[in-house]
């Protein structure tokens, strides 16, 4: 009897230790397509092609998700690009004022935080930790060696988009009237998750499914997992970020939008060279 108790205790201890030491690493490729209409401006196909090439380094990125049973950190993988890569003219200049940081999620305590830097100022964005209202589907597909299931939800698209930069200039005379009439856009997010890795984690803002999310299609962006390592030898300490001015996602979006509108007016004030020679 004593031996059975000792054996049972040993098994419980081993299970607890296994869960405590459980960790995984997933690498994701993120690709965003850009609206090449540029507010209806007349551009040759060659010009569009050159801009697309310059923007490639900004619109195609690699991220690493480190996760355990309840926590995860998501960060862009640092890489050394070729000289001049990703500058992208004035668009590249604007993008260089962003410095992506670490995104932290704790699914147990419903905590979602993101460190970021904008125009040299650090922010700590606190988001709603409520689980997305996913609709689980029966459709399946394989991603690598993992069987994945489809899930969708409707999301309010309130993030700032660089592809919209400069569009409002054509209707600027209408002033705040357009802004009041604007309604939040919604998009359908499609995710593919695998119950073979039973953690409620995923890339970026996406989580809350009964398995690791391996692919997400959200608006113009597709995020695909390209590599998974379970229980890597080198463990990563998952720390909650604390640096920066704490703001909500809405507050941060408003700050960025206001600054980008100021910059757009500055460009227009220089003669509107990008707008076909119109009066600024």
C-alpha positions in Angstrom: 0.0 0.0 0.0 2.8 2.4 1.0 4.6 1.6 -2.3 1.4 2.4 -4.3 1.1 5.8 -2.5 4.8 6.6 -3.2 4.3 5.6 -6.8 1.1 7.7 -7.1 2.8 10.7 -5.5 5.8 10.3 -7.9 3.5 10.3 -10.9 1.6 13.4 -9.7 4.9 15.2 -9.1 6.2 14.2 -12.6 3.0 15.4 -14.2 3.1 18.7 -12.4 6.8 19.2 -13.3 6.0 18.3 -16.9 3.3 20.9 -17.1 5.4 23.5 -15.3 8.3 23.0 -17.8 6.1 22.8 -20.8 7.0 25.4 -23.4 6.9 25.8 -27.2 8.2 28.0 -29.9 6.5 28.9 -33.2 7.8 30.9 -36.1 5.4 32.9 -38.2 5.7 34.6 -41.6 3.4 37.7 -41.9 2.6 39.1 -45.3 0.4 42.2 -45.9 -0.8 43.3 -49.3 -0.9 47.1 -50.0 -3.6 49.1 -51.8 -1.6 50.2 -54.8 -4.4 52.6 -55.8 -2.9 55.4 -53.6 -6.1 57.4 -53.4 -6.7 57.3 -57.2 -3.4 58.8 -58.2 -2.2 58.2 -61.7 0.9 55.9 -61.5 2.5 53.7 -64.1 2.8 50.0 -63.5 6.6 50.5 -63.3 6.2 53.0 -60.5 3.9 50.8 -58.6 6.3 47.9 -59.0 9.2 50.0 -57.6 7.2 51.1 -54.6 6.1 47.5 -53.9 9.7 46.4 -54.0 10.7 49.1 -51.6 7.8 48.3 -49.2 8.5 44.5 -49.2 10.7 44.7 -46.2 7.9 46.4 -44.2 5.1 44.3 -45.4 6.7 40.8 -45.1 8.0 40.0 -41.6 9.0 37.1 -39.4 7.7 36.7 -35.8 8.5 34.3 -33.0 5.9 33.2 -30.5 7.1 31.6 -27.3 4.4 30.0 -25.2 3.6 27.8 -22.2 0.2 26.6 -21.0 -1.2 30.1 -20.1 1.3 32.7 -21.3 3.0 33.8 -24.5 5.2 36.5 -26.0 5.2 37.5 -29.6 8.0 39.6 -31.2 9.4 40.4 -34.6 12.5 38.5 -35.4 15.4 40.9 -35.8 17.3 40.6 -39.1 20.0 42.4 -41.0 18.6 43.6 -44.2 20.6 44.6 -47.3 21.7 48.3 -47.4 18.8 50.5 -48.2 16.3 47.7 -48.0 12.8 48.6 -46.9 13.2 52.4 -47.1 10.2 52.8 -49.4 10.5 56.5 -50.0 8.2 58.7 -47.9 6.3 55.6 -46.8 9.5 54.1 -45.5 10.2 57.3 -43.7 6.9 57.1 -41.9 7.3 53.4 -41.0 10.7 54.1 -39.6 9.1 56.1 -36.8 7.5 52.8 -35.5 9.4 50.4 -33.4 7.6 47.1 -32.9 8.0 45.7 -29.4 6.9 42.6 -27.5 3.3 41.5 -27.2 2.3 39.5 -24.1 -0.8 37.5 -23.5 -1.9 35.7 -20.3 -5.0 33.6 -21.1 -5.6 32.6 -17.5 -5.8 36.2 -16.2 -7.1 37.8 -19.4 -4.1 40.1 -19.7 -3.0 41.5 -23.1 -0.1 44.0 -23.3 2.1 45.3 -26.0 5.2 47.4 -25.9 5.8 49.7 -28.8 7.6 52.9 -29.7 6.3 55.7 -31.9 8.4 58.8 -32.8 10.8 58.0 -30.0 8.1 57.7 -27.3 7.5 54.4 -25.6 3.9 53.1 -25.1 2.5 50.2 -23.2 -0.8 49.3 -24.9 -3.3 47.5 -22.7 -6.0 45.6 -24.6 -9.3 44.0 -23.8 -8.5 40.6 -22.5 -11.9 39.2 -23.4 -11.7 36.1 -25.6 -12.7 36.7 -29.2 -16.2 35.3 -30.1 -14.9 32.6 -32.3 -17.3 30.4 -34.4 -15.9 26.9 -34.6 -16.3 25.2 -38.0 -16.0 21.6 -39.1 -13.7 22.3 -42.1 -10.2 20.9 -41.7 -6.8 21.1 -43.5 -3.2 20.1 -42.8 -0.5 22.7 -42.0 2.8 20.8 -42.0 2.2 17.7 -39.8 -0.7 19.2 -37.9 -4.4 18.7 -38.5 -6.1 22.1 -38.2 -9.7 23.2 -37.8 -11.3 26.4 -39.1 -12.7 29.2 -36.9 -14.0 32.7 -37.7 -15.1 35.8 -36.0 -16.1 39.3 -36.9 -13.7 42.0 -35.8 -13.9 45.8 -35.8 -11.1 47.1 -38.0 -10.1 50.1 -36.0 -6.3 49.9 -36.4 -4.4 52.6 -38.3 -3.6 51.6 -41.9 -0.7 53.1 -43.9 -2.5 52.1 -47.1 -5.0 54.8 -46.3 -2.4 57.5 -45.8 -3.1 60.4 -48.2 -6.6 59.3 -49.3 -8.5 61.9 -47.4 -6.5 64.6 -48.9 -8.8 64.6 -52.0 -11.8 65.3 -49.8 -10.1 67.5 -47.3 -12.5 70.4 -47.9 -15.2 68.5 -46.2 -13.3 68.6 -43.0 -14.7 66.9 -39.9 -18.0 66.1 -41.7 -16.5 63.0 -43.3 -15.0 61.9 -39.9 -18.4 62.1 -38.2 -20.0 60.0 -41.0 -17.3 57.4 -40.9 -18.5 54.1 -39.3 -16.1 51.5 -37.9 -15.4 48.8 -40.6 -15.6 45.2 -39.8 -13.7 42.3 -41.2 -14.1 38.5 -41.0 -11.0 36.9 -39.4 -10.4 33.3 -40.4 -8.0 31.2 -38.3 -6.8 27.6 -38.4 -5.9 26.0 -35.1 -4.6 22.5 -34.1 -5.9 20.7 -31.0 -2.6 18.6 -31.2 -1.0 21.5 -29.3 -3.7 22.2 -26.7 -2.8 25.8 -25.7 -5.1 28.8 -26.3 -2.4 30.9 -28.0 -1.7 32.3 -31.4 0.2 35.1 -33.3 -0.3 38.7 -32.5 -3.8 39.6 -31.1 -5.3 36.2 -32.0 -5.9 33.6 -29.3 -8.8 31.9 -27.5 -9.2 28.7 -29.5 -8.8 25.1 -28.2 -5.4 24.7 -29.8 -2.5 26.7 -31.1 -3.4 28.9 -34.1 -1.2 28.2 -37.0 -2.7 30.4 -39.7 -4.7 33.7 -39.7 -6.3 35.6 -42.5 -7.3 39.1 -41.4 -8.1 41.8 -44.0 -5.0 42.3 -46.1 -2.7 40.3 -43.8 -2.0 36.6 -43.8 0.1 35.0 -40.9 1.3 31.5 -41.4 3.3 29.3 -39.0 6.4 27.9 -40.7 8.2 26.2 -37.8 7.3 24.6 -34.4 9.6 23.5 -31.7 8.1 21.8 -28.6 9.9 21.9 -25.3 13.1 23.5 -26.7 16.3 22.9 -24.7 16.8 26.6 -24.2 13.8 27.9 -22.1 12.6 31.4 -22.5 11.4 33.4 -19.5 8.0 34.9 -20.3 7.9 38.3 -18.7 5.1 40.8 -18.6 6.2 44.0 -20.2 6.1 47.2 -18.0 7.9 49.9 -20.0 6.1 52.9 -21.6 3.1 55.1 -21.1 0.1 52.9 -20.5 -2.7 53.5 -23.0 -5.6 51.6 -24.5 -5.6 50.4 -28.1 -8.1 53.1 -29.0 -6.0 55.8 -27.4 -2.9 54.7 -29.2 -4.7 54.5 -32.6 -5.9 58.0 -32.1 -2.4 59.2 -31.2 -1.0 57.6 -34.4 -3.8 58.8 -36.6 -3.5 62.4 -35.4 0.3 62.4 -36.0 -0.1 60.8 -39.5 -2.7 63.4 -40.4 -0.3 66.2 -39.4 2.4 64.6 -41.5 0.0 64.3 -44.5 -0.8 68.0 -44.2 3.0 68.8 -44.2 3.4 66.9 -47.4 0.5 68.6 -49.0 1.9 72.0 -47.9 5.1 71.3 -49.8 3.2 71.5 -53.1 1.4 68.1 -53.2 4.1 66.6 -55.4 2.8 63.1 -54.9 -0.7 64.1 -55.8 -0.2 65.0 -59.5 0.8 68.6 -59.0 -2.4 69.7 -57.3 -2.5 72.8 -55.1 -1.5 72.0 -51.5 
